[in-house]
Every structure is written in C-alpha cells, then in structure tokens.
Amino acid sequence: MELTSREDHSLDEPVSAHPLEAQLDSSRAWLMAATAFVVCLVAFGVAYSFGAFFKPMAAGFGSSRASTSAVFAITACLYNLLGVVSGYLGDRYGPRPILLIGAAAMGAGLVATACIHQLWTGYLTYGIGVGIGVAFTYIPMLAVVGGWFHRYRTAALGIAVSGIGAGTLIVAPTAAALIARVGWRESYVILGLVAALLLIICAFVAAPPPVHLVQGKFYVTSALRTSKFFLLYISSMLSSIAIYVPLVFLPAYAHGHGASEVSAAALVGLIGAASIAGRLGLGTFAARFGIIPLYKACTLILGLSFSLWAVSSSYGWLVIFALVMGSSYGGMIALSPAVVAELFGVQGLGATLGALYTGSAISSLTGPPITGLIIDYSGSYLWAAVFAGSTAVAGFLILIPMTAHHVLSSSPAT
C-alpha cells in the first residue's frame, strides 16, 4: 500500500516531518477514534430515535403506519445514498468542512420539522436535513479513522461505530422522556440545537489522516466491478432491512402490548447497548476467527434473532430479542468498514464505503414502508418479523462464497 504524508503543517494535518509509522496508531489517532465515536453517537442517536416520535407524529397527523414510517425511510435512504458523495468529498477535502455541512443540515432539519403542519413536509425537512446530517458526518469520519490506523484498525473502527449503539441507548429514551414532558415538536428543537453544537465541536477536532486517501476514479471503479463487492452490496442491502424494522416498529409494538412509552422506547436503547458490546468485543474474535467469517456469523445471527420477536409473548421476550439483535447488528456495522479495508485497502476508503452503503438506501426506502403495509393489512406484527428476519438470512446465504483474500492491489494502476 502506498502511503503518502501531506506537506501542509497546519493544525488540521499531521506534521510531515514525523515518520508515517509513528503517526499511525498514535495517541492522535485514538483521539480521531474518540471523535468518530461522538459523531456516530449524535448522528445515529438522532436518526434512530425516530421510533420514539413515530406514534405521537402518526397520531398528530392522523396518518397510517406506512406513511409515517416513510419519514424515516426517506431519511435513511438519503444518508445511505449520499454517503458516496460525502465519502469522496471527505477523502478529497478533509473531514472538517464536510462535518460542518452535516451539523448545519441536521440542526436546521430538526428545527424545521418542529414547525410542520402536514406530514408530507416532514419528508423534506426531516428527510433531507437528518439525511444530509448523517451522510456528511458518519462516512467521512469512518474513513478518517481507517486512515489513522494500521495495526489496530479493526479495534479503532469498533470503538468509533460503537457510538451508534451509545447514541441509540441514550437518545431514544431521552427523546421519549422529552416528548412526554414538552411534546414532540419542542423535543425536535432541543435535539436539533444540541446535535448541531456537538457536531460542530467534532468538526474542529477532526483531522485528515496521514495516509492520503484520495485516489483516482479508476480505483473505486475497479472495486465496484469485482464480484466480491457485488456480493457484499446485495447482502448489505438485504440485511439492512432487518436492521431498520425494529428501530421503527418495535416501540409501537411493545406499547401496544402493555409497555409504557418510555419502556417501549427503551427497547431501542437496549438494541444500542447490546450493539456496543458487539462492536467492542470484535478485536479478539476477529483475530481468532477472521474478519470475513465473523461478519458472516453476525449476519446470520441477525436474521435468526427475529424468531424471538415472532414468538414474543411478554416484554421480557422483547428484551431478549433486543439484546440478541443488537449485538449481532452492532458486530455487522462495526465490521463493515474493516471488511471493505480488508478486501480493497484504505485508499479511497470513504468513497468505496459510500458506494457500498447505497444498497442500504434501497432497503431503507422500501423496508419500513413494506413492513408498515404488512402490519396494516395483516393486523399483526408476526409477518413483519418473519419478513425482516428472512431478508437477513438471505443476506447471509449470499455471503457464503466470499473469502478473505484481497481482490485489488493497494497501488491501483493509473
């Protein structure tokens, strides 16, 4: 792999006089991992708290489950689709300006959503605002972490994306408590202001890695043309449906079966808590079993976990489902960037990751509305759980032929 350091000696970049090896896996590198943790906490904490807003928004606008879930579906579609753009821009211009755009978009989108009077306008305010906010923070920071590490890359990425779980654990129950106290509109204003402030702080801490991530168009195109990328893409698209379904529908299901609003939203928090354990425990397991086999195992467990939701008869069963589903989902999300780096290298990592996540844009746009239609027409969540679990199992089956051998050289042809 060709490693190049930058000549600019500004505070935003590593000092080129230092040997590159001394900068990789350094204390500053771990600061970038910590910054990425906070970015993921804020961005996905806001996005994945939508389940707490789902019922009061549906009631306020008199809308169906399918039309209300479309707010989240559009949001997730946009942040997955725009990841290829933000990843490329982050590789090329560094993380700071891209994160600032994301912070402004998320804050403005949430505040604007607090003022809507028709649900369809939320497709624009929340969908575009939060969609851009997540896309322009998550992918660029993962690429930054990937470039700052070599020996401890998998562990560092695991710590970074564990922020997603922490955000889910903290923000979803907090949002539910806020809604109960001040209403969903005022809660969006509070979330918007706090999220924008924290992301702005992270933007000024984030620094480009010593590994120059920009490569020509040829490299990323070459990665996309491989059969391994195609398998990974289809698998990710299918398994993402299973991830989105409980984040949108699990709180409403639990509340309909006797749980309080806060307890129902806490299930999403439990998914986040379990995902932290799944992410942080990856280093040891990846070293023993390998990144690719571990990623396959997480995908399979994710699909099978929905059998627990399908047979649930009490809140306790839903807690067990949340813990199993969350740990497997957390492992998948944490391993995904490491899998891409393992197969294709870190050059152009942001753009390649962004291209991979466009598959999740398709699943996020179709999965929640389809699930909502299944529930609306069947009157039961059973088939929704079967549908979600089956997509993840299919994603696992597609991955079976994949091996851990590199498919591209680290110095692509020009």
LOKESE-222312 format. One record per residue: x, y, z of N, C-alpha, C in turn; residue in one letter. Coordinates in steps of 0.2 Angstrom, whole numbers, padded with zeros to 4 digits, always signed. Layout:
XYZXYZXYZA
...
END
This chain:
+0004-0006+0000+0000+0000+0000+0004+0006+0000M
+0003+0011-0004+0007+0017-0005+0005+0022+0000E
+0009+0024+0005+0007+0029+0010+0010+0035+0009L
+0007+0041+0008+0010+0047+0007+0007+0052+0013T
+0012+0056+0015+0010+0061+0020+0010+0068+0017S
+0006+0072+0020+0005+0079+0017+0010+0084+0019R
+0011+0089+0015+0016+0094+0016+0014+0100+0020E
+0007+0100+0021+0004+0106+0025+0005+0105+0032D
+0008+0110+0036+0010+0109+0043+0005+0112+0047H
-0002+0113+0045-0007+0116+0049-0009+0112+0054S
-0013+0115+0059-0016+0111+0064-0020+0105+0062L
-0023+0106+0056-0028+0101+0054-0025+0095+0051D
-0018+0095+0050-0015+0089+0047-0009+0087+0051E
-0007+0080+0051-0001+0078+0054+0006+0082+0051P
+0011+0082+0055+0017+0085+0053+0021+0080+0049V
+0022+0082+0043+0025+0078+0038+0032+0076+0040S
+0035+0080+0045+0042+0078+0047+0042+0071+0051A
+0037+0070+0054+0037+0064+0058+0036+0058+0053H
+0039+0052+0055+0039+0046+0051+0031+0044+0051P
+0029+0042+0045+0022+0040+0045+0020+0034+0050L
+0025+0030+0051+0023+0024+0055+0022+0027+0062E
+0025+0032+0064+0024+0035+0071+0017+0038+0072A
+0015+0040+0066+0008+0044+0067+0002+0039+0067Q
+0003+0033+0063-0002+0028+0063-0002+0025+0070L
-0009+0024+0072-0010+0020+0079-0007+0025+0085D
-0006+0031+0084-0004+0035+0089-0009+0038+0093S
-0007+0042+0098-0012+0045+0103-0017+0050+0099S
-0014+0053+0094-0019+0057+0090-0024+0053+0086R
-0021+0047+0084-0026+0043+0080-0032+0041+0085A
-0030+0039+0091-0035+0037+0096-0040+0043+0097W
-0038+0049+0097-0042+0055+0098-0047+0055+0092L
-0045+0053+0086-0049+0053+0080-0055+0048+0081M
-0053+0042+0084-0057+0037+0085-0063+0039+0090A
-0060+0043+0095-0065+0045+0100-0070+0051+0097A
-0067+0055+0093-0071+0060+0089-0076+0056+0085T
-0074+0051+0081-0079+0047+0077-0084+0044+0082A
-0083+0042+0088-0087+0039+0092-0093+0044+0094F
-0091+0050+0095-0096+0056+0097-0100+0057+0091V
-0097+0058+0085-0101+0059+0079-0106+0054+0078V
-0104+0048+0078-0109+0042+0077-0114+0042+0083C
-0112+0044+0089-0117+0044+0094-0123+0050+0093L
-0120+0056+0090-0125+0061+0089-0129+0060+0083V
-0126+0058+0077-0129+0057+0071-0135+0051+0071A
-0133+0046+0073-0137+0040+0074-0142+0040+0080F
-0139+0043+0085-0144+0044+0091-0150+0048+0089G
-0149+0053+0085-0155+0057+0082-0159+0053+0077V
-0156+0050+0072-0159+0046+0067-0163+0040+0070A
-0160+0037+0075-0163+0030+0077-0168+0032+0083Y
-0169+0038+0085-0174+0040+0090-0180+0041+0087S
-0181+0040+0080-0187+0041+0077-0193+0037+0079F
-0191+0031+0082-0196+0026+0084-0200+0029+0090G
-0196+0034+0094-0200+0037+0100-0205+0042+0097A
-0203+0045+0091-0208+0050+0088-0213+0047+0084F
-0213+0041+0082-0217+0038+0077-0224+0038+0079F
-0226+0036+0085-0233+0036+0087-0236+0043+0088K
-0233+0048+0092-0236+0054+0093-0236+0058+0086P
-0232+0057+0081-0232+0060+0075-0238+0057+0071M
-0239+0051+0071-0244+0047+0067-0251+0050+0070A
-0251+0050+0077-0257+0052+0080-0259+0060+0078A
-0254+0064+0079-0255+0071+0077-0257+0072+0070G
-0255+0068+0065-0257+0070+0058-0262+0065+0056F
-0264+0060+0060-0269+0055+0058-0267+0051+0052G
-0261+0049+0052-0258+0046+0047-0257+0038+0048S
-0256+0034+0043-0255+0027+0044-0248+0025+0046S
-0247+0019+0048-0240+0017+0049-0236+0017+0043R
-0238+0016+0037-0234+0016+0031-0232+0023+0030A
-0236+0027+0030-0235+0034+0028-0230+0038+0033S
-0231+0036+0039-0227+0039+0045-0220+0036+0044T
-0220+0030+0043-0213+0026+0043-0209+0029+0037S
-0212+0032+0032-0209+0034+0026-0204+0040+0028A
-0206+0044+0033-0201+0049+0035-0195+0046+0037V
-0194+0041+0041-0188+0038+0042-0185+0034+0036F
-0189+0031+0032-0187+0028+0026-0183+0033+0021A
-0186+0039+0020-0183+0043+0016-0176+0046+0019I
-0176+0047+0025-0170+0049+0029-0165+0044+0028T
-0166+0038+0030-0161+0033+0029-0159+0032+0022A
-0163+0032+0017-0162+0032+0010-0157+0037+0008C
-0158+0043+0010-0154+0049+0009-0147+0048+0012L
-0146+0046+0018-0140+0046+0021-0136+0040+0018Y
-0139+0035+0016-0135+0030+0013-0133+0031+0006N
-0138+0035+0002-0137+0036-0004-0131+0042-0005L
-0131+0047-0001-0127+0052-0001-0120+0050+0002L
-0119+0045+0005-0113+0043+0008-0107+0042+0003G
-0109+0040-0003-0104+0040-0009-0101+0047-0010V
-0105+0052-0010-0103+0059-0011-0099+0062-0005V
-0102+0061+0001-0098+0064+0007-0092+0060+0008S
-0092+0053+0006-0085+0050+0007-0080+0052+0002G
-0082+0054-0004-0077+0056-0009-0075+0063-0007Y
-0080+0068-0005-0078+0074-0003-0073+0074+0004L
-0075+0070+0008-0071+0069+0014-0064+0067+0013G
-0063+0062+0008-0056+0060+0006-0053+0065+0003D
-0056+0070-0001-0053+0075-0005-0051+0081-0001R
-0056+0083+0003-0055+0090+0006-0054+0089+0014Y
-0054+0083+0016-0053+0083+0024-0060+0083+0027G
-0060+0081+0033-0067+0080+0037-0070+0086+0039P
-0066+0092+0041-0069+0097+0044-0075+0101+0040R
-0074+0103+0034-0079+0106+0030-0085+0102+0029P
-0084+0095+0028-0090+0091+0027-0094+0090+0033I
-0091+0089+0039-0094+0089+0045-0098+0095+0047L
-0095+0101+0045-0099+0107+0047-0105+0107+0043L
-0105+0105+0036-0111+0105+0032-0116+0100+0036I
-0114+0094+0038-0118+0090+0041-0122+0092+0047G
-0118+0096+0051-0120+0099+0058-0126+0104+0056A
-0124+0108+0051-0129+0113+0049-0136+0110+0047A
-0135+0105+0042-0141+0102+0039-0145+0098+0045A
-0142+0095+0049-0146+0091+0055-0149+0096+0059M
-0146+0101+0062-0149+0106+0066-0155+0110+0063G
-0154+0112+0056-0159+0115+0053-0165+0111+0051A
-0164+0104+0050-0169+0100+0048-0173+0098+0054G
-0170+0097+0060-0174+0095+0065-0179+0101+0068L
-0176+0107+0068-0180+0113+0070-0185+0114+0065V
-0184+0114+0058-0189+0115+0053-0195+0109+0054A
-0193+0103+0056-0198+0098+0057-0203+0100+0063T
-0200+0103+0068-0204+0105+0073-0210+0110+0071A
-0209+0113+0065-0214+0118+0063-0219+0116+0058C
-0218+0109+0056-0223+0107+0050-0230+0106+0052I
-0234+0106+0048-0242+0106+0049-0245+0100+0045H
-0241+0097+0040-0243+0092+0036-0237+0087+0036Q
-0239+0080+0036-0234+0075+0037-0229+0075+0031L
-0232+0077+0025-0228+0076+0019-0222+0081+0019W
-0223+0087+0022-0217+0092+0023-0212+0089+0027T
-0213+0084+0032-0208+0081+0036-0204+0077+0032G
-0206+0074+0026-0202+0070+0021-0196+0075+0019Y
-0198+0081+0018-0192+0086+0016-0188+0089+0022L
-0191+0091+0027-0187+0094+0032-0183+0089+0036T
-0187+0084+0038-0183+0079+0042-0179+0074+0037Y
-0182+0072+0032-0178+0068+0027-0172+0071+0025G
-0172+0077+0022-0167+0080+0019-0162+0082+0025I
-0164+0085+0030-0160+0088+0035-0156+0083+0039G
-0160+0078+0041-0156+0072+0045-0152+0068+0040V
-0155+0067+0034-0152+0063+0029-0145+0065+0028G
-0145+0072+0026-0138+0075+0025-0134+0075+0031I
-0137+0077+0037-0133+0077+0043-0129+0070+0044G
-0133+0065+0043-0129+0058+0045-0124+0057+0039V
-0126+0058+0033-0122+0056+0027-0115+0060+0028A
-0116+0066+0030-0110+0071+0029-0106+0071+0036F
-0107+0066+0040-0103+0065+0046-0101+0058+0047T
-0105+0053+0046-0103+0046+0048-0098+0044+0043Y
-0099+0043+0036-0094+0041+0032-0088+0044+0032I
-0087+0051+0032-0081+0054+0032-0077+0052+0038P
-0080+0052+0044-0076+0050+0050-0074+0043+0050M
-0078+0039+0047-0075+0032+0047-0069+0031+0043L
-0069+0035+0037-0063+0035+0033-0057+0038+0036A
-0058+0043+0040-0053+0046+0044-0050+0041+0049V
-0054+0038+0052-0052+0033+0057-0048+0027+0053V
-0050+0025+0048-0047+0020+0044-0040+0022+0042G
-0039+0028+0040-0033+0031+0038-0028+0032+0043G
-0030+0033+0049-0026+0034+0055-0023+0028+0058W
-0026+0022+0056-0024+0016+0060-0021+0011+0055F
-0017+0006+0057-0015+0001+0053-0016-0006+0057H
-0012-0006+0063-0012-0012+0067-0018-0013+0071R
-0021-0007+0073-0027-0008+0077-0033-0005+0074Y
-0033-0006+0067-0039-0003+0063-0045-0006+0065R
-0046-0012+0066-0052-0016+0067-0055-0013+0074T
-0050-0013+0079-0052-0011+0086-0055-0004+0086A
-0051+0001+0082-0052+0008+0082-0059+0009+0079A
-0060+0005+0073-0067+0006+0070-0072+0003+0074L
-0071-0002+0078-0076-0004+0083-0078+0001+0088G
-0073+0004+0090-0074+0009+0095-0078+0015+0092I
-0076+0017+0086-0080+0023+0083-0087+0021+0082A
-0088+0015+0079-0095+0014+0077-0099+0012+0083V
-0096+0010+0089-0100+0009+0095-0104+0015+0097S
-0102+0021+0095-0105+0027+0096-0112+0027+0093G
-0114+0023+0088-0120+0022+0086-0125+0018+0091I
-0122+0013+0094-0125+0010+0099-0126+0014+0105G
-0121+0018+0107-0122+0023+0113-0127+0028+0111A
-0127+0031+0105-0132+0035+0104-0139+0033+0104G
-0140+0026+0102-0147+0023+0102-0149+0022+0109T
-0144+0020+0113-0145+0019+0120-0147+0025+0124L
-0144+0031+0122-0145+0037+0126-0151+0041+0123I
-0151+0042+0117-0155+0047+0114-0162+0045+0113V
-0163+0038+0112-0170+0036+0111-0174+0037+0117A
-0172+0034+0123-0176+0035+0129-0176+0042+0131P
-0171+0046+0130-0171+0053+0132-0176+0057+0128T
-0177+0055+0121-0182+0058+0117-0189+0057+0119A
-0190+0050+0121-0196+0048+0124-0198+0052+0130A
-0193+0053+0135-0195+0057+0141-0196+0064+0139A
-0192+0067+0134-0194+0074+0132-0201+0075+0129L
-0202+0070+0125-0209+0070+0122-0214+0070+0127I
-0214+0066+0132-0219+0065+0137-0219+0072+0141A
-0214+0076+0142-0213+0082+0146-0215+0088+0142R
-0213+0089+0136-0214+0095+0132-0217+0094+0125V
-0218+0088+0123-0221+0087+0116-0216+0085+0111G
-0218+0082+0106-0213+0080+0100-0210+0086+0097W
-0214+0091+0096-0211+0097+0092-0206+0101+0096R
-0207+0102+0102-0202+0105+0106-0195+0101+0107E
-0197+0094+0107-0191+0089+0108-0187+0090+0102S
-0190+0090+0096-0186+0091+0090-0181+0097+0090Y
-0184+0103+0092-0180+0109+0093-0174+0108+0098V
-0175+0105+0103-0170+0103+0108-0164+0099+0105I
-0167+0093+0102-0162+0089+0099-0158+0092+0093L
-0161+0096+0089-0158+0100+0084-0152+0104+0086G
-0154+0108+0091-0148+0113+0094-0143+0109+0097L
-0144+0104+0101-0139+0100+0104-0135+0097+0099V
-0138+0093+0094-0134+0089+0089-0130+0094+0085A
-0132+0099+0083-0128+0104+0079-0122+0106+0083A
-0123+0108+0089-0117+0111+0093-0112+0105+0094L
-0114+0099+0096-0109+0094+0097-0105+0092+0090L
-0109+0092+0085-0106+0090+0078-0101+0096+0076L
-0102+0102+0078-0098+0107+0076-0091+0107+0080I
-0092+0105+0086-0086+0104+0090-0082+0098+0087I
-0085+0093+0085-0081+0087+0082-0078+0089+0076C
-0081+0093+0072-0078+0096+0066-0072+0099+0067A
-0071+0103+0072-0065+0107+0073-0059+0102+0077F
-0061+0096+0079-0056+0092+0082-0054+0087+0076V
-0058+0085+0072-0057+0080+0067-0051+0083+0062A
-0046+0078+0061-0040+0080+0056-0040+0075+0051A
-0037+0077+0045-0036+0072+0040-0031+0067+0042P
-0031+0061+0040-0026+0056+0042-0019+0057+0038P
-0014+0054+0041-0008+0054+0037-0007+0050+0031P
-0012+0045+0030-0012+0041+0024-0017+0045+0019V
-0014+0047+0013-0018+0051+0009-0023+0047+0005H
-0030+0048+0007-0035+0044+0005-0037+0045-0002L
-0035+0050-0005-0038+0052-0012-0035+0047-0017V
-0039+0044-0021-0036+0040-0027-0040+0042-0033Q
-0038+0040-0039-0041+0042-0045-0048+0038-0045G
-0052+0040-0050-0058+0037-0051-0058+0029-0053K
-0052+0028-0056-0051+0021-0058-0051+0016-0052F
-0048+0018-0046-0048+0013-0041-0054+0011-0038Y
-0059+0016-0037-0065+0015-0034-0069+0011-0039V
-0069+0013-0045-0072+0009-0051-0070+0002-0051T
-0064+0001-0050-0061-0006-0050-0064-0010-0044S
-0065-0007-0039-0068-0011-0033-0075-0012-0034A
-0079-0008-0037-0086-0009-0038-0087-0014-0044L
-0082-0015-0048-0083-0020-0053-0082-0027-0051R
-0079-0028-0045-0077-0035-0043-0084-0039-0041T
-0083-0046-0041-0089-0050-0039-0090-0049-0031S
-0084-0048-0028-0084-0048-0020-0088-0042-0018K
-0087-0036-0022-0091-0030-0020-0098-0031-0021F
-0100-0035-0027-0107-0036-0028-0110-0040-0023F
-0107-0045-0021-0110-0050-0016-0111-0046-0009L
-0106-0042-0007-0106-0038-0001-0112-0033-0002L
-0113-0030-0008-0118-0025-0009-0125-0028-0008Y
-0126-0033-0011-0133-0036-0011-0134-0039-0004I
-0129-0042-0001-0130-0044+0006-0132-0038+0011S
-0128-0033+0010-0129-0027+0015-0136-0024+0013S
-0138-0024+0007-0145-0021+0005-0150-0025+0009M
-0150-0032+0009-0155-0036+0012-0155-0036+0019L
-0149-0037+0022-0148-0037+0030-0150-0030+0033S
-0149-0024+0029-0151-0018+0032-0159-0017+0033S
-0163-0021+0029-0170-0021+0030-0171-0023+0037I
-0168-0029+0039-0169-0032+0046-0167-0027+0052A
-0162-0023+0050-0159-0018+0055-0165-0012+0056I
-0167-0010+0051-0172-0004+0051-0179-0006+0054Y
-0181-0012+0053-0188-0013+0055-0189-0012+0063V
-0185-0015+0067-0186-0014+0074-0185-0007+0076P
-0181-0003+0073-0179+0003+0075-0186+0008+0074L
-0190+0006+0069-0196+0010+0068-0202+0007+0071V
-0203+0000+0071-0209-0003+0074-0209-0006+0081F
-0203-0007+0083-0203-0011+0090-0206-0007+0095L
-0205+0000+0096-0208+0003+0101-0215+0003+0101P
-0218+0004+0095-0225+0004+0094-0228-0003+0096A
-0225-0008+0094-0227-0015+0096-0227-0016+0103Y
-0222-0014+0106-0221-0015+0114-0227-0011+0117A
-0228-0005+0115-0233-0001+0118-0240-0004+0117H
-0241-0007+0112-0247-0010+0110-0249-0016+0114G
-0243-0019+0117-0244-0025+0121-0242-0023+0129H
-0244-0017+0131-0244-0015+0138-0238-0011+0141G
-0233-0010+0137-0227-0007+0139-0228+0001+0139A
-0225+0005+0144-0226+0012+0144-0222+0015+0138S
-0223+0021+0136-0220+0024+0131-0212+0024+0132E
-0210+0026+0138-0203+0026+0139-0200+0019+0139V
-0204+0014+0142-0201+0007+0142-0201+0004+0135S
-0206+0006+0131-0206+0004+0124-0200+0007+0120A
-0199+0013+0121-0193+0017+0118-0186+0014+0120A
-0186+0012+0127-0180+0009+0130-0178+0003+0126A
-0182-0001+0123-0180-0007+0119-0175-0005+0113L
-0177+0001+0110-0172+0003+0105-0165+0005+0109V
-0166+0008+0115-0160+0009+0118-0156+0003+0120G
-0160-0003+0122-0156-0009+0123-0153-0012+0117L
-0156-0011+0111-0153-0013+0105-0146-0009+0104I
-0146-0003+0106-0140+0001+0106-0135-0001+0111G
-0137-0003+0117-0132-0005+0122-0129-0012+0120A
-0133-0017+0117-0131-0023+0115-0126-0022+0109A
-0127-0017+0105-0123-0016+0099-0116-0014+0101S
-0116-0010+0107-0109-0008+0109-0105-0014+0111I
-0108-0019+0115-0104-0025+0117-0102-0029+0110A
-0107-0029+0105-0105-0032+0099-0099-0029+0096G
-0099-0022+0096-0094-0019+0092-0087-0019+0096R
-0087-0018+0103-0081-0018+0106-0078-0025+0107L
-0081-0030+0107-0079-0037+0108-0076-0040+0101G
-0076-0035+0096-0074-0038+0089-0066-0040+0089L
-0062-0036+0092-0055-0036+0091-0052-0043+0092G
-0054-0046+0098-0052-0053+0100-0055-0058+0095T
-0061-0058+0094-0064-0063+0089-0062-0062+0082F
-0061-0056+0080-0058-0055+0073-0051-0058+0072A
-0047-0057+0077-0040-0060+0077-0040-0068+0077A
-0045-0071+0080-0046-0078+0081-0049-0081+0075R
-0055-0078+0073-0059-0081+0068-0058-0078+0061F
-0056-0072+0060-0055-0068+0054-0061-0064+0053G
-0060-0058+0050-0065-0053+0049-0071-0055+0045I
-0069-0059+0039-0075-0061+0035-0079-0066+0038I
-0077-0071+0041-0081-0076+0044-0085-0073+0050P
-0082-0069+0053-0086-0066+0059-0091-0061+0056L
-0090-0058+0051-0095-0054+0048-0101-0058+0045Y
-0100-0064+0042-0105-0069+0040-0109-0071+0046K
-0106-0073+0052-0109-0075+0058-0114-0070+0060A
-0112-0064+0061-0116-0058+0063-0122-0058+0059C
-0121-0058+0052-0127-0058+0048-0132-0063+0049T
-0130-0069+0050-0134-0075+0051-0138-0074+0058L
-0134-0072+0063-0137-0072+0070-0143-0066+0069I
-0141-0061+0066-0146-0055+0065-0153-0058+0062L
-0152-0062+0057-0158-0065+0054-0162-0069+0059G
-0158-0074+0062-0162-0079+0066-0165-0075+0073L
-0162-0069+0075-0165-0066+0081-0172-0064+0080S
-0174-0063+0074-0181-0061+0073-0186-0067+0075F
-0184-0073+0076-0188-0078+0078-0190-0077+0085S
-0186-0073+0089-0188-0071+0096-0193-0066+0096L
-0193-0061+0092-0199-0056+0091-0205-0060+0089W
-0205-0065+0084-0211-0068+0082-0214-0072+0087A
-0211-0075+0092-0214-0079+0097-0215-0075+0103V
-0213-0069+0104-0213-0065+0110-0220-0064+0113S
-0221-0066+0119-0227-0065+0122-0227-0060+0128S
-0221-0057+0130-0221-0053+0135-0215-0048+0134S
-0215-0043+0138-0209-0038+0137-0203-0041+0138Y
-0202-0046+0143-0196-0049+0144-0193-0053+0137G
-0197-0056+0133-0195-0059+0127-0193-0053+0122W
-0196-0047+0122-0194-0042+0118-0187-0039+0120L
-0186-0039+0127-0179-0038+0129-0174-0042+0127V
-0175-0049+0127-0170-0054+0124-0169-0053+0117I
-0175-0052+0113-0174-0050+0106-0169-0044+0105F
-0171-0039+0109-0167-0033+0108-0159-0034+0109A
-0158-0038+0114-0151-0039+0116-0147-0043+0110L
-0151-0049+0108-0148-0053+0103-0147-0049+0096V
-0152-0046+0094-0152-0042+0088-0147-0037+0088M
-0147-0033+0094-0142-0028+0094-0135-0030+0094G
-0133-0035+0097-0126-0037+0097-0124-0040+0090S
-0128-0043+0087-0127-0045+0080-0127-0040+0075S
-0131-0035+0076-0131-0029+0071-0125-0025+0073Y
-0124-0024+0079-0118-0020+0081-0111-0023+0078G
-0111-0030+0078-0105-0033+0075-0105-0032+0068G
-0110-0032+0064-0111-0031+0057-0108-0024+0055M
-0111-0019+0059-0110-0012+0057-0102-0011+0058I
-0100-0013+0064-0093-0012+0066-0088-0015+0061A
-0090-0021+0058-0085-0025+0054-0086-0023+0047L
-0091-0019+0045-0092-0017+0038-0086-0013+0035S
-0084-0008+0039-0078-0004+0036-0072-0008+0036P
-0071-0013+0041-0065-0017+0041-0065-0022+0035A
-0071-0024+0034-0071-0029+0028-0069-0026+0022V
-0072-0019+0021-0070-0016+0015-0063-0014+0014V
-0060-0012+0020-0052-0011+0020-0049-0018+0019A
-0051-0023+0022-0048-0030+0021-0048-0032+0013E
-0053-0031+0010-0054-0033+0003-0051-0028-0002L
-0052-0021-0001-0050-0016-0006-0045-0011-0003F
-0042-0012+0003-0037-0007+0005-0040+0000+0008G
-0036+0004+0010-0039+0010+0013-0039+0016+0008V
-0035+0015+0003-0035+0020-0002-0042+0021-0005Q
-0045+0027-0005-0052+0028-0007-0057+0025-0003G
-0055+0024+0004-0060+0020+0008-0067+0024+0009L
-0067+0030+0010-0073+0034+0010-0078+0033+0004G
-0075+0034-0002-0079+0033-0007-0082+0026-0008A
-0077+0021-0007-0079+0014-0008-0085+0012-0002T
-0084+0015+0004-0089+0013+0009-0095+0017+0007L
-0095+0023+0004-0101+0026+0002-0105+0023-0003G
-0101+0020-0008-0104+0016-0013-0107+0010-0011A
-0104+0007-0006-0107+0001-0003-0114+0002+0001L
-0114+0008+0004-0120+0010+0008-0126+0012+0004Y
-0125+0013-0003-0130+0015-0007-0135+0009-0007T
-0133+0003-0006-0138-0003-0006-0143-0002+0000G
-0140+0001+0006-0144+0002+0011-0149+0007+0010S
-0148+0012+0005-0153+0017+0003-0159+0014+0000A
-0158+0008-0004-0164+0005-0007-0168+0001-0001I
-0164-0002+0003-0168-0006+0008-0171-0001+0013S
-0168+0004+0015-0172+0009+0020-0178+0012+0016S
-0177+0013+0010-0183+0017+0007-0189+0012+0006L
-0187+0005+0005-0193+0000+0004-0195-0004+0010T
-0190-0005+0015-0191-0010+0020-0196-0007+0025G
-0195-0001+0028-0200+0001+0033-0207+0002+0030P
-0208+0005+0024-0215+0006+0021-0218-0001+0020P
-0214-0006+0017-0217-0013+0016-0219-0016+0022I
-0215-0015+0027-0217-0018+0034-0223-0015+0037T
-0223-0008+0036-0229-0005+0038-0236-0007+0034G
-0235-0009+0028-0241-0011+0024-0242-0018+0026L
-0237-0022+0028-0239-0029+0030-0243-0029+0037I
-0241-0024+0041-0244-0024+0048-0251-0021+0047I
-0252-0016+0042-0258-0013+0041-0263-0018+0039D
-0261-0022+0034-0266-0026+0030-0267-0033+0034Y
-0262-0035+0038-0262-0042+0042-0265-0041+0049S
-0264-0034+0051-0266-0033+0058-0262-0036+0063G
-0256-0039+0061-0251-0042+0066-0244-0041+0064S
-0240-0041+0069-0233-0040+0068-0229-0046+0067Y
-0232-0052+0067-0229-0058+0066-0226-0059+0059L
-0229-0057+0054-0227-0057+0047-0222-0052+0046W
-0222-0047+0049-0217-0041+0049-0210-0044+0051A
-0210-0048+0057-0204-0051+0060-0202-0056+0055A
-0206-0060+0052-0204-0065+0048-0201-0062+0042V
-0204-0057+0039-0201-0053+0033-0194-0051+0035F
-0193-0047+0040-0187-0044+0042-0181-0050+0043A
-0183-0055+0047-0178-0060+0048-0176-0064+0042G
-0181-0065+0037-0179-0068+0031-0174-0064+0027S
-0175-0058+0027-0170-0054+0022-0163-0054+0025T
-0162-0055+0031-0155-0055+0034-0152-0062+0033A
-0157-0067+0033-0154-0074+0032-0152-0075+0025V
-0156-0071+0020-0154-0071+0013-0148-0068+0012A
-0147-0062+0016-0140-0059+0015-0134-0063+0017G
-0135-0067+0023-0130-0072+0025-0129-0077+0019F
-0134-0080+0016-0133-0085+0011-0129-0082+0005L
-0130-0076+0003-0126-0073-0002-0119-0072+0000I
-0117-0072+0006-0110-0071+0008-0106-0077+0008L
-0109-0083+0008-0106-0089+0009-0100-0090+0005I
-0100-0088-0002-0094-0089-0006-0089-0085-0005P
-0090-0079-0001-0084-0074+0000-0079-0076+0004M
-0073-0075+0002-0067-0077+0006-0063-0070+0007T
-0058-0071+0011-0054-0065+0014-0048-0063+0010A
-0047-0066+0004-0042-0064+0000-0043-0057-0003H
-0037-0053-0003-0038-0046-0007-0039-0047-0014H
-0043-0043-0017-0045-0043-0024-0042-0037-0028V
-0039-0032-0024-0036-0027-0028-0029-0026-0024L
-0025-0023-0028-0018-0021-0025-0019-0015-0022S
-0015-0013-0018-0015-0007-0014-0013-0001-0018S
-0010-0002-0023-0007+0004-0028-0010+0003-0035S
-0017+0005-0036-0020+0004-0042-0017+0007-0048P
-0018+0004-0053-0015+0007-0059-0018+0014-0061A
-0014+0018-0064-0016+0024-0066-0017+0025-0074T
END
